[in-house]
Amino acid sequence: MPKITDKLKEGEVVFRSSENLLAMKWSDRKEFYMLSTINTAEFAEVPKKSRENEFILKPKCVIDYNSSMGIIDKSDMVISTIDATRKSLKWNHKYFFHLIDVCVWNTFFL
């Protein structure tokens, strides 16, 4: 990831790109860093959540990320409430129990 140290105001974006890789820093309420091999530095208009007739410009890669990561974020949220791991376990045991939790959630969901 290239160093992007520019201070950004809300709605501004800075990006670096090569032939097939895009690294960008976008500022909304927080600063977001994205690394993408699929998207380019395009923007799209998205309606504001608070007002119906207002639109804001967002980078296309942020829109794609938000639309495709919703289910994964929700499954992680559910799994975190029934977490079977303990602090005293080694990392490989924690990983094993996390996989068990994911498998149980997927079978319940299906």
All heavy atoms as an XYZ file, in Angstrom:
911
protein
N       0.849     -1.178      0.000
C       0.000      0.000      0.000
C       0.892      1.238      0.000
O       1.730      1.397      0.883
C      -0.877     -0.060      1.253
C      -1.897      1.011      1.352
S      -3.275      0.644      0.279
C      -4.384      1.909      0.725
N       0.731      2.104     -0.957
C       1.551      3.312     -0.977
C       1.151      4.255      0.154
O       0.024      4.246      0.624
C       1.243      3.927     -2.344
C      -0.066      3.390     -2.726
C      -0.157      2.020     -2.105
N       2.095      5.060      0.591
C       1.804      6.028      1.638
C       1.040      7.199      1.031
O       1.518      7.843      0.095
C       3.088      6.538      2.276
C       3.671      5.609      3.270
C       4.730      6.319      4.073
C       5.156      5.429      5.206
N       6.035      6.119      6.127
N      -0.127      7.445      1.589
C      -0.917      8.605      1.189
C      -1.113      9.425      2.452
O      -1.911      9.090      3.306
C      -2.269      8.182      0.573
C      -2.055      7.249     -0.624
C      -3.060      9.403      0.158
C      -3.318      6.665     -1.206
N      -0.356     10.497      2.580
C      -0.366     11.276      3.816
C      -1.131     12.585      3.684
O      -1.093     13.404      4.587
C       1.071     11.585      4.257
O       1.732     12.287      3.203
C       1.824     10.308      4.589
N      -1.813     12.775      2.576
C      -2.549     14.020      2.374
C      -3.700     14.143      3.373
O      -4.389     13.172      3.665
C      -3.129     14.075      0.955
C      -2.056     13.969     -0.108
O      -0.885     14.205      0.220
O      -2.395     13.645     -1.256
N      -3.893     15.351      3.893
C      -5.043     15.635      4.747
C      -6.218     15.970      3.844
O      -6.115     16.831      2.969
C      -4.766     16.811      5.675
C      -3.656     16.554      6.663
C      -4.142     15.635      7.752
C      -3.032     15.464      8.782
N      -3.395     14.554      9.824
N      -7.333     15.272      4.048
C      -8.488     15.445      3.176
C      -9.664     16.031      3.932
O      -9.869     15.747      5.109
C      -8.903     14.094      2.587
C      -7.856     13.344      1.772
C      -8.395     12.005      1.341
C      -7.420     14.153      0.580
N     -10.438     16.840      3.230
C     -11.701     17.323      3.766
C     -12.782     16.311      3.381
O     -12.547     15.402      2.580
C     -12.034     18.695      3.188
C     -11.055     19.772      3.603
C     -11.416     21.084      2.981
C     -10.376     22.128      3.349
N     -10.596     23.378      2.661
N     -13.956     16.476      3.942
C     -15.041     15.529      3.681
C     -15.412     15.535      2.198
O     -15.639     16.572      1.594
C     -16.264     15.894      4.516
C     -17.330     14.836      4.490
C     -18.432     15.108      5.495
O     -18.139     15.512      6.622
O     -19.594     14.899      5.119
N     -15.447     14.340      1.608
C     -15.811     14.183      0.207
C     -14.634     14.186     -0.758
O     -14.808     13.931     -1.940
N     -13.438     14.450     -0.289
C     -12.272     14.473     -1.162
C     -11.660     13.086     -1.280
O     -11.835     12.237     -0.418
C     -11.221     15.448     -0.631
C     -11.628     16.892     -0.720
C     -10.539     17.826     -0.237
O      -9.646     17.369      0.505
O     -10.589     19.007     -0.595
N     -10.913     12.881     -2.356
C     -10.277     11.587     -2.594
C      -8.889     11.807     -3.197
O      -8.668     12.767     -3.927
C     -11.148     10.708     -3.530
C     -11.228     11.288     -4.924
C     -10.645      9.293     -3.588
N      -7.968     10.927     -2.836
C      -6.631     10.896     -3.419
C      -6.379      9.459     -3.823
O      -6.707      8.534     -3.078
C      -5.560     11.356     -2.400
C      -4.176     11.191     -2.970
C      -5.793     12.778     -1.991
N      -5.820      9.255     -5.011
C      -5.568      7.881     -5.422
C      -4.257      7.762     -6.167
O      -3.739      8.724     -6.721
C      -6.715      7.341     -6.283
C      -6.879      8.040     -7.605
C      -6.241      7.569     -8.732
C      -7.684      9.153     -7.710
C      -6.397      8.209     -9.950
C      -7.847      9.802     -8.913
C      -7.194      9.325    -10.042
N      -3.713      6.570     -6.130
C      -2.529      6.191     -6.894
C      -2.916      4.940     -7.667
O      -3.592      4.057     -7.144
C      -1.351      5.854     -5.982
C      -1.039      6.870     -4.907
C      -0.244      8.042     -5.473
N       0.253      8.896     -4.411
C      -0.387      9.937     -3.909
N      -1.578     10.242     -4.342
N       0.155     10.687     -2.971
N      -2.478      4.852     -8.898
C      -2.838      3.670     -9.682
C      -1.680      3.262    -10.581
O      -0.819      4.059    -10.942
C      -4.081      3.944    -10.524
O      -3.819      4.949    -11.471
N      -1.700      1.976    -10.870
C      -0.771      1.422    -11.846
C      -1.626      0.762    -12.925
O      -2.808      1.076    -13.054
C       0.174      0.428    -11.180
O      -0.543     -0.666    -10.682
N      -1.065     -0.175    -13.658
C      -1.812     -0.791    -14.753
C      -3.094     -1.470    -14.281
O      -4.146     -1.321    -14.877
C      -0.930     -1.807    -15.475
C       0.224     -1.182    -16.204
C       1.112     -2.220    -16.837
O       0.689     -3.379    -16.967
O       2.244     -1.878    -17.188
N      -3.018     -2.249    -13.211
C      -4.196     -2.997    -12.790
C      -4.447     -2.910    -11.280
O      -5.128     -3.760    -10.731
C      -4.076     -4.457    -13.198
C      -2.820     -5.101    -12.649
O      -2.016     -4.461    -12.009
N      -2.664     -6.370    -12.923
N      -3.933     -1.894    -10.612
C      -4.112     -1.766     -9.171
C      -4.433     -0.322     -8.820
O      -3.788      0.610     -9.308
C      -2.842     -2.212     -8.452
C      -2.920     -2.353     -6.949
C      -3.869     -3.473     -6.565
C      -1.550     -2.652     -6.392
N      -5.437     -0.151     -7.980
C      -5.859      1.174     -7.541
C      -5.754      1.242     -6.028
O      -6.301      0.401     -5.328
C      -7.307      1.444     -7.964
C      -7.951      2.711     -7.410
C      -7.359      3.937     -8.079
C      -9.449      2.672     -7.597
N      -5.039      2.225     -5.521
C      -4.963      2.499     -4.090
C      -5.542      3.889     -3.882
O      -5.129      4.848     -4.536
C      -3.533      2.446     -3.593
N      -6.532      3.988     -2.998
C      -7.161      5.290     -2.813
C      -7.449      5.566     -1.351
O      -7.589      4.654     -0.536
C      -8.451      5.396     -3.632
C      -9.582      4.535     -3.150
S     -11.040      4.730     -4.150
C     -11.561      6.327     -3.651
N      -7.497      6.841     -1.044
C      -7.874      7.324      0.281
C      -9.035      8.270      0.063
O      -8.942      9.229     -0.703
C      -6.698      8.043      0.935
C      -7.000      8.612      2.289
C      -5.762      9.331      2.826
C      -6.021      9.969      4.157
N      -4.828     10.681      4.651
N     -10.157      7.977      0.736
C     -11.363      8.769      0.578
C     -11.834      9.222      1.950
O     -11.798      8.450      2.915
C     -12.440      7.945     -0.113
C     -13.756      8.635     -0.261
C     -14.008      9.775     -0.943
C     -15.004      8.212      0.283
N     -15.339     10.092     -0.859
C     -15.977      9.135     -0.114
C     -15.396      7.135      1.062
C     -17.299      9.033      0.246
C     -16.717      7.023      1.408
C     -17.657      7.960      1.001
N     -12.261     10.442      2.070
C     -12.698     10.981      3.346
C     -14.190     11.244      3.305
O     -14.681     12.023      2.486
C     -11.947     12.274      3.649
O     -12.427     12.843      4.824
N     -14.916     10.571      4.191
C     -16.331     10.857      4.400
C     -16.432     11.439      5.808
O     -15.945     12.524      6.048
C     -17.153      9.581      4.248
C     -18.648      9.839      4.200
O     -19.043     10.934      3.790
O     -19.416      8.939      4.572
N     -16.998     10.732      6.750
C     -16.883     11.144      8.153
C     -15.554     10.666      8.718
O     -14.995     11.264      9.610
C     -18.031     10.584      8.974
C     -19.289     11.407      8.806
C     -20.438     10.813      9.545
N     -21.354     10.331      8.522
C     -22.050      9.223      8.579
N     -21.971      8.460      9.625
N     -22.840      8.873      7.603
N     -15.069      9.548      8.204
C     -13.762      9.004      8.561
C     -12.952      8.892      7.272
O     -13.479      9.061      6.184
C     -13.895      7.599      9.150
C     -14.691      7.494     10.405
C     -14.719      6.041     10.823
C     -15.646      5.789     11.968
N     -15.718      4.358     12.294
N     -11.688      8.546      7.431
C     -10.859      8.305      6.253
C     -10.888      6.817      5.933
O     -10.744      5.978      6.815
C      -9.428      8.764      6.508
C      -9.317     10.261      6.633
C      -7.893     10.711      6.867
O      -7.053      9.887      7.248
O      -7.629     11.903      6.661
N     -11.083      6.482      4.665
C     -11.137      5.101      4.214
C     -10.020      4.860      3.213
O      -9.762      5.684      2.337
C     -12.478      4.803      3.522
C     -13.652      4.877      4.434
C     -14.402      6.038      4.521
C     -14.008      3.799      5.211
C     -15.492      6.120      5.361
C     -15.093      3.859      6.057
C     -15.837      5.020      6.128
N      -9.377      3.723      3.356
C      -8.350      3.299      2.417
C      -8.878      2.093      1.653
O      -9.403      1.160      2.259
C      -7.070      2.908      3.154
C      -6.396      4.070      3.849
C      -6.706      4.404      5.152
C      -5.453      4.830      3.181
C      -6.096      5.464      5.790
C      -4.835      5.893      3.809
C      -5.159      6.205      5.113
O      -4.549      7.261      5.724
N      -8.743      2.105      0.347
C      -9.209      0.988     -0.481
C      -8.080      0.569     -1.411
O      -7.356      1.411     -1.934
C     -10.418      1.391     -1.331
C     -11.630      1.824     -0.560
S     -12.472      0.495      0.267
C     -13.247     -0.344     -1.072
N      -7.960     -0.726     -1.605
C      -7.008     -1.299     -2.543
C      -7.820     -2.210     -3.450
O      -8.447     -3.153     -2.986
C      -5.941     -2.084     -1.782
C      -4.719     -2.535     -2.535
C      -3.964     -1.336     -3.086
C      -3.818     -3.329     -1.627
N      -7.835     -1.934     -4.755
C      -8.719     -2.656     -5.658
C      -7.992     -3.019     -6.951
O      -7.197     -2.238     -7.468
C      -9.939     -1.797     -5.983
O     -10.766     -2.440     -6.909
N      -8.310     -4.190     -7.453
C      -7.821     -4.597     -8.766
C      -8.938     -4.582     -9.795
O      -8.684     -4.776    -10.979
C      -7.229     -6.021     -8.711
O      -8.227     -6.918     -8.244
C      -6.015     -6.064     -7.823
N     -10.173     -4.363     -9.345
C     -11.328     -4.408    -10.240
C     -11.755     -3.024    -10.691
O     -12.006     -2.786    -11.863
C     -12.514     -5.114     -9.543
C     -12.145     -6.544     -9.211
C     -13.757     -5.079    -10.402
C     -13.163     -7.256     -8.362
N     -11.848     -2.090     -9.746
C     -12.424     -0.786    -10.017
C     -11.391      0.222    -10.499
O     -10.198      0.039    -10.346
C     -13.086     -0.237     -8.750
C     -14.216     -1.116     -8.290
O     -14.032     -1.957     -7.438
N     -15.370     -0.931     -8.873
N     -11.923      1.313    -11.036
C     -11.109      2.466    -11.414
C     -11.516      3.622    -10.499
O     -12.370      3.469     -9.639
C     -11.333      2.848    -12.888
O     -12.718      3.146    -13.081
C     -10.916      1.726    -13.812
N     -10.955      4.771    -10.705
C     -11.224      5.929     -9.847
C     -12.461      6.687    -10.321
O     -12.460      7.902    -10.440
C     -10.010      6.840     -9.819
N     -13.548      5.979    -10.555
C     -14.797      6.598    -10.993
C     -15.659      6.945     -9.792
O     -15.558      6.335     -8.742
C     -15.577      5.636    -11.892
C     -14.889      5.267    -13.168
C     -15.691      4.249    -13.954
O     -16.907      4.151    -13.718
O     -15.106      3.568    -14.779
N     -16.537      7.918     -9.980
C     -17.489      8.313     -8.958
C     -18.896      8.055     -9.460
O     -19.150      8.051    -10.663
C     -17.342      9.797     -8.628
C     -16.163     10.099     -7.752
C     -14.902     10.283     -8.303
C     -16.314     10.195     -6.394
C     -13.817     10.555     -7.506
C     -15.237     10.473     -5.575
C     -13.988     10.654     -6.134
N     -19.814      7.868     -8.520
C     -21.226      7.701     -8.852
C     -22.056      8.487     -7.852
O     -21.661      8.670     -6.702
C     -21.619      6.228     -8.827
N     -23.222      8.958     -8.301
C     -24.119      9.687     -7.412
C     -24.966      8.705     -6.628
O     -25.529      7.767     -7.187
C     -25.024     10.618     -8.215
C     -24.336     11.846     -8.708
C     -25.323     12.830     -9.313
O     -26.478     12.441     -9.576
O     -24.927     13.979     -9.515
N     -25.037      8.934     -5.330
C     -25.817      8.088     -4.435
C     -26.732      9.000     -3.638
O     -26.293     10.049     -3.153
C     -24.877      7.301     -3.489
C     -25.664      6.449     -2.526
C     -23.916      6.467     -4.285
N     -28.008      8.618     -3.465
C     -28.884      9.481     -2.654
C     -28.468      9.476     -1.191
O     -28.022      8.466     -0.662
C     -30.274      8.866     -2.836
C     -30.039      7.494     -3.322
C     -28.718      7.483     -4.025
N     -28.600     10.619     -0.551
C     -28.298     10.729      0.874
C     -29.356      9.968      1.663
O     -30.520      9.933      1.287
C     -28.303     12.196      1.310
C     -26.980     12.848      1.328
C     -27.085     14.203      1.993
C     -25.711     14.686      2.341
N     -25.749     16.010      2.953
N     -28.953      9.379      2.776
C     -29.911      8.640      3.591
C     -30.882      9.578      4.298
O     -32.042      9.257      4.473
C     -29.173      7.795      4.637
C     -28.447      6.635      4.045
C     -27.808      5.800      5.131
C     -27.073      4.641      4.527
N     -26.428      3.808      5.541
N     -30.410     10.738      4.693
C     -31.244     11.639      5.475
C     -32.222     12.451      4.624
O     -33.302     12.786      5.071
C     -30.375     12.579      6.303
O     -29.558     13.339      5.447
N     -31.851     12.722      3.383
C     -32.705     13.544      2.519
C     -32.923     12.838      1.194
O     -31.997     12.288      0.605
C     -32.060     14.905      2.298
C     -31.889     15.659      3.595
C     -31.363     17.042      3.339
N     -31.171     17.721      4.600
C     -30.011     18.100      5.074
N     -28.919     17.852      4.380
N     -29.925     18.714      6.222
N     -34.132     12.902      0.711
C     -34.477     12.154     -0.499
C     -33.971     12.809     -1.776
O     -33.582     12.139     -2.717
C     -35.990     11.993     -0.583
C     -36.557     11.150      0.530
C     -38.065     11.084      0.462
O     -38.644     11.526     -0.544
O     -38.670     10.598      1.426
N     -33.992     14.128     -1.847
C     -33.670     14.820     -3.093
C     -32.208     15.202     -3.232
O     -31.827     15.780     -4.236
C     -34.539     16.072     -3.232
C     -36.011     15.719     -3.321
O     -36.357     14.633     -3.781
N     -36.865     16.621     -2.874
N     -31.379     14.894     -2.238
C     -29.966     15.251     -2.310
C     -29.132     14.035     -2.675
O     -29.415     12.922     -2.258
C     -29.491     15.816     -0.980
C     -30.014     17.196     -0.690
C     -29.353     17.780      0.528
O     -28.169     17.483      0.750
O     -30.031     18.525      1.251
N     -28.100     14.278     -3.453
C     -27.189     13.227     -3.879
C     -25.769     13.588     -3.475
O     -25.415     14.767     -3.429
C     -27.250     13.030     -5.400
C     -28.558     12.488     -5.871
C     -29.592     13.330     -6.270
C     -28.767     11.124     -5.907
C     -30.796     12.828     -6.700
C     -29.969     10.606     -6.336
C     -30.986     11.463     -6.735
N     -24.970     12.582     -3.187
C     -23.561     12.788     -2.898
C     -22.749     11.916     -3.845
O     -23.243     10.908     -4.362
C     -23.212     12.465     -1.426
C     -23.615     11.036     -1.074
C     -23.848     13.442     -0.495
C     -23.153     10.591      0.291
N     -21.523     12.318     -4.077
C     -20.630     11.545     -4.930
C     -19.796     10.600     -4.076
O     -19.193     11.022     -3.084
C     -19.706     12.467     -5.722
C     -20.364     13.270     -6.836
C     -19.361     14.247     -7.423
C     -20.886     12.352     -7.911
N     -19.788      9.322     -4.450
C     -18.974      8.320     -3.769
C     -18.148      7.593     -4.807
O     -18.586      7.407     -5.943
C     -19.848      7.285     -3.056
C     -20.384      7.698     -1.742
C     -21.025      6.511     -1.051
C     -21.551      6.875      0.297
N     -22.165      5.728      0.968
N     -16.957      7.140     -4.426
C     -16.172      6.316     -5.356
C     -16.895      4.997     -5.644
O     -17.554      4.426     -4.778
C     -14.864      6.067     -4.602
C     -14.792      7.150     -3.598
C     -16.192      7.471     -3.231
N     -16.782      4.548     -6.870
C     -17.470      3.322     -7.294
C     -17.011      2.110     -6.496
O     -17.819      1.231     -6.182
C     -17.224      3.108     -8.780
C     -18.007      2.014     -9.410
C     -19.167      2.586    -10.170
C     -19.719      1.539    -11.105
N     -20.846      0.858    -10.546
N     -15.741      2.033     -6.124
C     -15.260      0.872     -5.375
C     -15.866      0.832     -3.973
O     -16.114     -0.250     -3.444
C     -13.744      0.841     -5.324
S     -12.980      2.240     -4.537
N     -16.170      1.976     -3.361
C     -16.826      1.998     -2.053
C     -18.264      1.510     -2.182
O     -18.754      0.736     -1.350
C     -16.775      3.417     -1.443
C     -17.608      3.512     -0.190
C     -15.343      3.815     -1.171
N     -18.947      1.910     -3.232
C     -20.322      1.461     -3.470
C     -20.355     -0.047     -3.684
O     -21.208     -0.750     -3.129
C     -20.928      2.218     -4.668
C     -21.037      3.709     -4.346
C     -22.287      1.649     -5.030
C     -21.379      4.568     -5.532
N     -19.431     -0.571     -4.484
C     -19.368     -2.019     -4.722
C     -19.074     -2.781     -3.442
O     -19.664     -3.823     -3.166
C     -18.305     -2.344     -5.771
C     -18.696     -1.875     -7.153
O     -19.889     -1.585     -7.379
O     -17.799     -1.795     -8.013
N     -18.163     -2.259     -2.632
C     -17.827     -2.910     -1.367
C     -19.031     -2.952     -0.435
O     -19.349     -3.984      0.151
C     -16.671     -2.171     -0.691
C     -16.331     -2.711      0.674
C     -15.543     -3.836      0.810
C     -16.818     -2.103      1.829
C     -15.240     -4.342      2.063
C     -16.518     -2.599      3.079
C     -15.725     -3.717      3.195
O     -15.439     -4.225      4.424
N     -19.731     -1.822     -0.302
C     -20.883     -1.772      0.594
C     -22.008     -2.692      0.142
O     -22.691     -3.295      0.967
C     -21.408     -0.340      0.713
C     -20.480      0.545      1.490
O     -19.671      0.079      2.276
N     -20.584      1.843      1.265
N     -22.201     -2.824     -1.164
C     -23.287     -3.679     -1.647
C     -22.965     -5.166     -1.502
O     -23.866     -5.978     -1.322
C     -23.601     -3.355     -3.109
O     -22.504     -3.698     -3.932
N     -21.693     -5.545     -1.542
C     -21.359     -6.969     -1.498
C     -20.971     -7.464     -0.110
O     -20.940     -8.665      0.123
C     -20.227     -7.273     -2.472
O     -19.066     -6.573     -2.104
N     -20.677     -6.595      0.842
C     -20.204     -7.038      2.151
C     -21.285     -7.069      3.224
O     -20.993     -7.395      4.367
C     -19.059     -6.136      2.624
C     -17.808     -6.288      1.811
S     -17.186     -7.962      1.759
C     -16.553     -8.145      3.383
N     -22.521     -6.784      2.891
C     -23.569     -6.728      3.895
C     -23.812     -8.042      4.599
O     -23.923     -8.114      5.827
N     -23.896     -9.146      3.875
C     -24.187    -10.451      4.472
C     -23.018    -10.921      5.319
O     -23.211    -11.484      6.404
C     -24.524    -11.464      3.369
C     -25.844    -11.071      2.709
C     -24.604    -12.860      3.922
C     -26.210    -11.893      1.526
N     -21.807    -10.689      4.877
C     -20.635    -11.124      5.637
C     -20.552    -10.375      6.956
O     -20.280    -10.964      7.996
C     -19.358    -10.940      4.798
C     -19.388    -11.900      3.619
C     -18.114    -11.152      5.627
C     -18.312    -11.694      2.618
N     -20.818     -9.067      6.934
C     -20.791     -8.295      8.179
C     -21.855     -8.782      9.155
O     -21.623     -8.878     10.349
C     -20.990     -6.814      7.888
C     -19.800     -6.198      7.184
O     -18.703     -6.772      7.281
O     -19.962     -5.155      6.544
N     -23.044     -9.125      8.652
C     -24.113     -9.607      9.527
C     -23.785    -10.979     10.095
O     -24.072    -11.252     11.259
C     -25.437     -9.631      8.776
C     -25.971     -8.247      8.537
C     -27.289     -8.253      7.837
C     -27.715     -6.816      7.609
N     -28.870     -6.701      6.777
N     -23.179    -11.845      9.302
C     -22.828    -13.170      9.825
C     -21.729    -13.047     10.884
O     -21.766    -13.750     11.898
C     -22.388    -14.104      8.704
O     -21.187    -13.670      8.125
N     -20.768    -12.153     10.685
C     -19.740    -11.926     11.708
C     -20.350    -11.384     12.991
O     -19.926    -11.733     14.094
C     -18.667    -10.964     11.204
C     -17.739    -11.605     10.194
O     -17.705    -12.851     10.131
O     -17.055    -10.866      9.477
N     -21.367    -10.534     12.860
C     -22.031     -9.981     14.029
C     -22.743    -11.083     14.822
O     -22.650    -11.136     16.049
C     -23.039     -8.918     13.597
C     -23.769     -8.249     14.734
S     -24.926     -6.981     14.187
C     -26.088     -7.948     13.254
N     -23.425    -11.993     14.136
C     -24.131    -13.082     14.812
C     -23.141    -14.045     15.453
O     -23.323    -14.471     16.600
C     -25.055    -13.823     13.826
C     -25.589    -15.094     14.431
C     -26.181    -12.921     13.402
N     -22.073    -14.370     14.747
C     -21.080    -15.307     15.272
C     -20.386    -14.723     16.506
O     -20.052    -15.451     17.439
C     -20.062    -15.690     14.182
C     -20.736    -16.584     13.150
C     -18.852    -16.387     14.759
C     -19.895    -16.853     11.937
N     -20.206    -13.425     16.551
C     -19.532    -12.822     17.700
C     -20.340    -12.967     18.990
O     -19.776    -12.958     20.077
C     -19.235    -11.356     17.437
O     -20.430    -10.605     17.444
N     -21.652    -13.122     18.898
C     -22.463    -13.278     20.105
C     -22.381    -14.684     20.679
O     -22.638    -14.878     21.865
C     -23.938    -12.946     19.822
O     -24.436    -13.852     18.842
C     -24.080    -11.515     19.353
N     -22.033    -15.675     19.851
C     -21.969    -17.065     20.328
C     -20.554    -17.621     20.198
O     -20.365    -18.796     19.951
C     -22.954    -17.955     19.555
C     -22.698    -17.855     18.053
C     -24.381    -17.581     19.880
C     -23.402    -18.891     17.238
N     -19.580    -16.772     20.368
C     -18.180    -17.141     20.164
C     -17.765    -18.259     21.120
O     -17.948    -18.158     22.329
C     -17.300    -15.915     20.375
C     -15.923    -16.086     19.807
O     -15.706    -17.071     19.082
O     -15.078    -15.224     20.078
N     -17.203    -19.349     20.568
C     -16.836    -20.511     21.372
C     -15.371    -20.509     21.786
O     -14.924    -21.432     22.453
C     -17.134    -21.795     20.593
N     -14.610    -19.513     21.406
C     -13.184    -19.505     21.728
C     -12.929    -18.941     23.116
O     -13.725    -18.199     23.662
C     -12.396    -18.671     20.698
O     -12.891    -17.347     20.720
C     -12.507    -19.263     19.323
N     -11.803    -19.298     23.663
C     -11.371    -18.814     24.969
C     -10.046    -18.078     24.808
O      -9.286    -18.339     23.884
C     -11.181    -19.982     25.945
C     -12.397    -20.820     26.137
C     -13.327    -20.140     27.115
N     -14.512    -20.951     27.298
C     -15.727    -20.472     27.266
N     -15.933    -19.213     27.042
N     -16.756    -21.244     27.453
N      -9.742    -17.190     25.736
C      -8.493    -16.436     25.662
C      -7.276    -17.329     25.852
O      -6.211    -17.060     25.333
C      -8.470    -15.340     26.721
C      -9.372    -14.181     26.413
C      -9.210    -13.097     27.460
C     -10.090    -11.916     27.147
N      -9.964    -10.870     28.147
N      -7.432    -18.389     26.603
C      -6.275    -19.221     26.932
C      -5.884    -20.190     25.820
O      -4.864    -20.864     25.930
C      -6.565    -20.013     28.208
O      -7.674    -20.860     27.993
N      -6.673    -20.272     24.762
C      -6.366    -21.209     23.688
C      -5.264    -20.680     22.791
O      -5.080    -19.473     22.640
C      -7.613    -21.470     22.846
C      -8.762    -22.194     23.530
C      -9.939    -22.271     22.575
C      -8.354    -23.576     23.969
N      -4.550    -21.605     22.180
C      -3.545    -21.224     21.187
C      -4.263    -20.752     19.927
O      -5.446    -21.032     19.717
C      -2.647    -22.417     20.870
C      -1.789    -22.829     22.031
C      -0.881    -23.963     21.640
C      -0.020    -24.369     22.819
N       0.840    -25.490     22.484
N      -3.547    -20.080     19.044
C      -4.164    -19.487     17.867
C      -4.777    -20.537     16.962
O      -5.828    -20.305     16.359
C      -3.162    -18.630     17.103
C      -2.122    -19.422     16.368
C      -0.896    -19.786     16.829
C      -2.223    -19.967     15.049
N      -0.226    -20.509     15.891
C      -1.024    -20.648     14.775
C      -3.203    -19.961     14.074
C      -0.784    -21.295     13.585
C      -2.971    -20.610     12.877
C      -1.763    -21.262     12.639
N      -4.158    -21.725     16.845
C      -4.712    -22.729     15.941
C      -6.012    -23.314     16.502
O      -6.917    -23.658     15.744
C      -3.690    -23.819     15.636
C      -3.097    -24.448     16.872
O      -3.401    -24.059     17.990
N      -2.234    -25.428     16.666
N      -6.141    -23.399     17.812
C      -7.397    -23.858     18.397
C      -8.491    -22.797     18.230
O      -9.651    -23.125     17.964
C      -7.211    -24.203     19.876
C      -6.338    -25.402     20.094
N      -5.404    -25.449     21.103
C      -6.234    -26.575     19.432
C      -4.778    -26.604     21.056
N      -5.255    -27.304     20.042
N      -8.118    -21.530     18.386
C      -9.084    -20.456     18.177
C      -9.595    -20.475     16.735
O     -10.790    -20.310     16.480
C      -8.461    -19.093     18.471
C      -8.275    -18.805     19.926
C      -7.720    -17.409     20.102
C      -7.487    -17.109     21.560
N      -6.955    -15.761     21.762
N      -8.672    -20.670     15.813
C      -9.040    -20.718     14.396
C      -9.978    -21.892     14.126
O     -10.968    -21.754     13.417
C      -7.775    -20.812     13.543
C      -8.022    -20.725     12.070
C      -8.479    -19.545     11.494
C      -7.800    -21.818     11.242
C      -8.711    -19.469     10.142
C      -8.025    -21.746      9.888
C      -8.485    -20.562      9.346
O      -8.724    -20.494      8.014
N      -9.692    -23.054     14.702
C     -10.534    -24.235     14.532
C     -11.950    -23.971     15.058
O     -12.940    -24.257     14.378
C      -9.913    -25.439     15.249
C     -10.803    -26.638     15.279
C     -10.979    -27.413     14.143
C     -11.470    -26.981     16.442
C     -11.810    -28.517     14.161
C     -12.302    -28.080     16.474
C     -12.474    -28.856     15.336
N     -12.063    -23.405     16.255
C     -13.382    -23.142     16.818
C     -14.122    -22.053     16.055
O     -15.353    -22.082     15.949
C     -13.277    -22.802     18.305
C     -13.024    -24.002     19.157
C     -11.865    -24.099     19.901
C     -13.931    -25.038     19.202
C     -11.623    -25.212     20.686
C     -13.707    -26.165     19.975
C     -12.549    -26.247     20.723
N     -13.402    -21.098     15.511
C     -14.049    -20.094     14.665
C     -14.627    -20.740     13.409
O     -15.743    -20.417     12.994
C     -13.066    -18.983     14.292
C     -13.653    -17.963     13.375
N     -14.590    -17.052     13.796
C     -13.456    -17.726     12.062
C     -14.948    -16.291     12.769
N     -14.262    -16.685     11.715
N     -13.879    -21.668     12.810
C     -14.400    -22.373     11.637
C     -15.633    -23.194     11.982
O     -16.575    -23.279     11.192
C     -13.310    -23.267     11.039
C     -12.177    -22.543     10.326
C     -11.145    -23.552      9.838
C     -12.692    -21.724      9.167
N     -15.647    -23.812     13.156
C     -16.831    -24.548     13.608
C     -18.027    -23.602     13.740
O     -19.138    -23.919     13.302
C     -16.551    -25.273     14.948
C     -15.490    -26.349     14.767
C     -17.832    -25.859     15.542
C     -15.904    -27.488     13.875
N     -17.798    -22.421     14.331
C     -18.873    -21.432     14.466
C     -19.417    -21.007     13.109
O     -20.629    -20.889     12.918
C     -18.380    -20.203     15.226
C     -18.167    -20.467     16.700
O     -18.744    -21.449     17.213
O     -17.431    -19.689     17.333
N     -18.519    -20.778     12.157
C     -18.949    -20.377     10.812
C     -19.753    -21.495     10.155
O     -20.780    -21.254      9.527
C     -17.730    -19.982      9.948
C     -18.116    -19.801      8.503
C     -17.098    -18.707     10.484
N     -19.315    -22.739     10.312
C     -20.032    -23.871      9.729
C     -21.428    -24.027     10.337
O     -22.399    -24.270      9.623
C     -19.252    -25.164      9.903
S     -17.771    -25.236      8.927
N     -21.525    -23.867     11.644
C     -22.834    -23.967     12.306
C     -23.757    -22.853     11.820
O     -24.932    -23.097     11.525
C     -22.665    -23.920     13.837
C     -23.997    -23.732     14.539
C     -21.993    -25.183     14.319
N     -23.245    -21.632     11.703
C     -24.069    -20.526     11.223
C     -24.516    -20.755      9.785
O     -25.668    -20.520      9.440
C     -23.321    -19.202     11.344
C     -24.048    -18.090     10.640
C     -23.676    -17.453      9.514
C     -25.304    -17.520     11.005
N     -24.605    -16.527      9.148
C     -25.618    -16.553     10.058
C     -26.205    -17.758     12.042
C     -26.788    -15.802     10.111
C     -27.364    -16.992     12.095
C     -27.640    -16.040     11.142
N     -23.608    -21.235      8.925
C     -23.964    -21.472      7.526
C     -25.032    -22.561      7.391
O     -25.954    -22.438      6.586
C     -22.733    -21.846      6.709
C     -21.857    -20.647      6.447
O     -22.289    -19.504      6.515
N     -20.592    -20.905      6.160
N     -24.934    -23.643      8.180
C     -25.951    -24.695      8.106
C     -27.291    -24.180      8.625
O     -28.342    -24.502      8.064
C     -25.541    -25.936      8.907
O     -25.239    -25.554     10.232
C     -24.371    -26.611      8.266
N     -27.280    -23.360      9.670
C     -28.519    -22.771     10.169
C     -29.121    -21.847      9.123
O     -30.334    -21.862      8.877
C     -28.275    -21.996     11.463
C     -29.468    -21.222     11.927
C     -30.538    -21.880     12.524
C     -29.521    -19.857     11.772
C     -31.644    -21.179     12.958
C     -30.624    -19.140     12.194
C     -31.697    -19.799     12.781
N     -28.289    -21.039      8.479
C     -28.768    -20.075      7.487
C     -29.343    -20.777      6.265
O     -30.331    -20.371      5.703
C     -27.630    -19.126      7.090
C     -28.083    -17.967      6.262
C     -28.821    -16.943      6.839
C     -27.777    -17.900      4.924
C     -29.237    -15.869      6.084
C     -28.188    -16.823      4.161
C     -28.930    -15.812      4.748
N     -28.684    -21.879      5.840
C     -29.188    -22.616      4.669
C     -30.452    -23.384      5.012
O     -31.353    -23.530      4.262
C     -28.112    -23.561      4.152
C     -26.919    -22.885      3.508
C     -25.870    -23.940      3.140
C     -27.323    -22.136      2.277
